[in-house]
Amino acid sequence: MPASTAKPKPDAQATAPTGGVYRAEHQRDVVNRLKRIEGQVRGLIDMVESGRPCEDVAQQMSAARKAMDKAFYRMMACSVMEAVSASQSEEETVREVERSTKILEKYA
């Protein structure tokens, strides 16, 4: 097929107004959150190894767990936004939102 008649594939940013840009921003956000959590976990290891009181360690573990939950919900928000923006019909949108809801129910 000649190059002039070939139909170009649409890119994600062109087909979904928030698709590529939205995903990239959320990926950066989630990665930054995970890096902060990684630092919290390293701090927890240091606390345990240095013999800090259990209550102090528990408080920091709780903070790390909450940070992980927030990163999870942020990632799920991105998933829902991508599904909605890529949907071609209301029926497909409902299906995709239900799929995301099932993931939340399963893992949250």
N, C-alpha and C positions, 0 to 999 in steps of 0.2 A: 504494500500500500504506500503510495507516495506520501512524503512528509506533510505536504500541504493539505491532504484530506484526513490525516490521522487526527483523531479527537483527543485532545490533551486531557490527562487525568486531573480532576480538580484537587487542589490541596486543601488541607483541613481548615486553614485560616480563611480561604475564600468561601467555603461552603458553610461554615459555622462561624458567625461573627465573633464568638468568644472562644472557639475551639482551640487553636494552637496557642494563642497568646494566653488565654485563661489557663490552659494546662501548664504552660511553662511557668507562669507565676505561682500556681499552686504547687508544682514540683519543687520550686525553690523554697517556698514556704515550708513544705513538709520536710524537705531535706534539712533546712535550718533548724526546725524544731527537733528533728532526730539527732542532729549534732549536739544541740543543747542537752538533750536527754542523755546522750553518750557521755557528756561531761558530768552530768549529775550521777550517772552510774559509776564513773571512775571515782568521783568524790565519795560515793557510798563505800566503795571498796577500801579507799583510804581510811574512812571512818571506822570500818569494821577492823581493819588491820591495826589501827592505832588504839583500839580498845575503847572507843567512844561509848557513852551510855546507850543502852538499847532504845530508850525513848527518843534520843536524838536521831539515831539511825532510822527508827520507824517513821519519824516525821519527814525525813528526807526521802525515804522510800515512797511514802504517800505522795509527796510532791512529784517524784519521777513518774509514778503510776498515773497521776492526774495529767501530767504533761503528755504521756503516751496516749491517753484517752483523747486529749485535745487534738493530737496529731492524727489519730485515727478518724475522728469526726471531720477534720479538715479535709482529709483524703476522700472521705465519703461524700462530702459536699461537692468536691471536684467531680467525682464520678457521676453524681446526679446532674450537675450542670452540663457535663458533656453529653449525657444521655438525652437530656431535654433539648439541647441545642442541635443535636444530630438527628432527632426524630423527624420523620416526614409527615406524621399524622398524629392526631390526638390519641388514637388507639395505641400507636407505637410509644408515645410519651407515657401513657398510663402503664404500659407493659414494662418500660424501662424503670420508671419510678418504683413499681412494685418489686422489680428485681433488686433494686438498691435497698428497699425496705427489708427484703428477706435477708440480705447480707447484714444489715444493721441488727436485725433480730438474732441472727446466728452468732455474730461476733461481739456485739456490744453487751 
